[in-house]
Amino acid sequence: MRRGRRLAVDVGDARIGVASSDPDGLLATPVETVPGKDRQAALRRLGAIVAEYEPLEVVVGLPRSLSGQEGPAAAKVRDFAGELAKLVTPVPVRLVDERMSTVTAAQSMRASGVSSRKGRSRIDQAAAVVILQSALETERASGRPPGQSVEVGG
């Protein structure tokens, strides 16, 4: 397992959840919810978070259907991840499968008594935590970085 903090990003149209791991890659915790409507402002804020946390890498949740297919939402996320990768280079950005992360996060929030109306922005952070925890477990099990690298086009 590589040592170093990781950040995870759950990209949505309205909000972007951000989570961070500890330097040992054991535990993922919520960081903040970035408003997603203004894409450039969101990218700037994410760039500032990356500069502040100095992560080993940023993992971005890639939404796929249950069958593993990619739709319009995945194309948007790939595009966003590409812009983020350019912005935060040389910090690598990786896409990881995020199937069910928001559902899992919402279920655990409900189970802990957080109402869905009050919890919307926290659900985005919790989804980022689920994505990051999954990426950390994948790396721990395989010994390789999770997901696929986002190439920065020159």
C-alpha positions in Angstrom: 0.0 0.0 0.0 1.5 3.3 -1.0 1.7 5.8 1.8 0.0 9.2 1.3 -3.3 11.0 1.7 -5.9 10.5 -1.1 -8.8 12.7 -2.0 -12.1 11.4 -3.6 -14.5 13.4 -5.6 -18.2 12.5 -6.2 -19.2 14.7 -9.2 -22.8 15.7 -9.5 -24.6 18.4 -11.5 -25.7 20.3 -8.4 -23.0 19.3 -5.8 -19.6 17.7 -5.6 -18.8 15.7 -2.5 -15.1 15.6 -1.4 -13.5 13.1 1.0 -10.0 12.6 2.2 -8.0 9.7 3.6 -5.5 9.6 6.4 -1.8 9.3 5.2 -1.9 5.5 5.8 -4.9 5.1 3.6 -6.9 3.4 6.3 -9.9 5.7 6.8 -11.9 8.0 4.6 -13.6 11.1 6.1 -15.8 13.8 4.6 -14.1 17.1 3.7 -16.8 19.4 2.1 -19.5 19.7 -0.5 -18.6 22.0 -3.4 -21.4 23.7 -5.3 -21.3 22.1 -8.8 -23.6 24.4 -10.9 -20.7 26.8 -11.8 -18.2 24.3 -13.2 -15.2 26.7 -13.4 -15.8 27.8 -9.8 -16.1 24.2 -8.7 -12.8 23.3 -10.4 -11.1 26.3 -8.8 -12.3 25.2 -5.3 -11.2 21.6 -6.0 -7.8 22.9 -7.1 -7.5 24.8 -3.8 -8.5 21.7 -1.8 -5.9 19.6 -3.7 -3.2 22.3 -3.0 -4.2 22.3 0.7 -4.3 18.5 1.3 -1.3 17.7 -1.0 -2.7 14.2 -1.9 -0.9 11.3 -3.4 -3.8 11.2 -5.9 -7.4 12.2 -6.5 -9.9 9.5 -7.2 -13.1 10.5 -9.1 -16.2 8.3 -9.0 -17.2 7.2 -12.4 -21.0 6.5 -12.6 -21.9 3.3 -14.5 -25.1 1.5 -14.8 -25.5 -1.8 -12.9 -24.5 -3.6 -16.0 -21.3 -1.7 -16.2 -22.2 0.5 -19.2 -21.3 4.1 -19.3 -24.0 6.7 -20.2 -24.2 10.5 -20.5 -23.4 11.0 -16.8 -20.2 9.0 -17.1 -19.2 11.1 -20.2 -19.7 14.3 -18.1 -17.6 12.9 -15.3 -14.8 11.8 -17.7 -14.8 15.3 -19.1 -14.7 16.9 -15.6 -12.0 14.6 -14.5 -9.9 15.6 -17.5 -10.2 19.2 -16.6 -9.4 18.5 -13.0 -6.3 16.5 -14.0 -5.0 19.4 -16.1 -5.6 21.8 -13.2 -3.9 19.7 -10.4 -1.1 18.2 -12.5 1.4 16.7 -11.4 -1.1 15.1 -8.9 -2.6 12.1 -10.6 -6.3 11.8 -11.1 -7.9 8.3 -11.3 -11.4 7.2 -12.3 -12.9 4.5 -10.1 -16.2 2.7 -10.5 -18.7 4.3 -8.2 -21.8 2.1 -8.8 -24.1 2.4 -5.8 -22.0 4.9 -3.8 -24.8 7.5 -3.5 -27.4 4.8 -2.7 -25.1 3.2 -0.1 -24.3 6.7 1.4 -28.0 7.6 1.5 -28.9 4.3 3.2 -26.3 4.7 5.9 -27.3 8.4 6.5 -31.0 7.4 6.9 -29.9 4.5 9.2 -28.1 7.1 11.4 -31.2 9.3 11.5 -30.3 12.1 9.1 -33.3 13.3 7.1 -32.8 13.3 3.3 -33.7 17.0 3.0 -31.2 18.1 5.6 -28.6 15.5 4.5 -28.4 16.3 0.7 -25.0 18.0 0.9 -23.8 15.5 3.5 -24.9 12.6 1.2 -22.5 13.9 -1.5 -19.6 13.9 1.1 -20.7 10.5 2.3 -20.8 9.2 -1.3 -17.2 10.5 -1.7 -16.3 8.6 1.5 -17.8 5.4 0.0 -15.9 5.9 -3.2 -12.6 6.5 -1.4 -13.0 3.7 1.1 -13.7 1.3 -1.9 -10.6 2.6 -3.8 -8.4 2.1 -0.7 -9.7 -1.4 -0.2 -9.1 -2.2 -3.9 -5.5 -1.0 -3.6 -5.0 -2.9 -0.4 -6.3 -6.1 -2.0 -4.5 -5.8 -5.3 -1.4 -3.9 -4.4 -2.1 -1.6 -7.4 -3.6 1.9 -7.7 -7.3 1.7 -8.1 -9.3 2.4 -11.3 -7.8 4.0 -14.4 -5.5 7.0 -14.8 -6.8 10.2 -16.4 -4.3 11.2 -19.0 -3.5 14.9 -19.2 -3.5 15.9 -22.9 -0.8 18.4 -23.8 
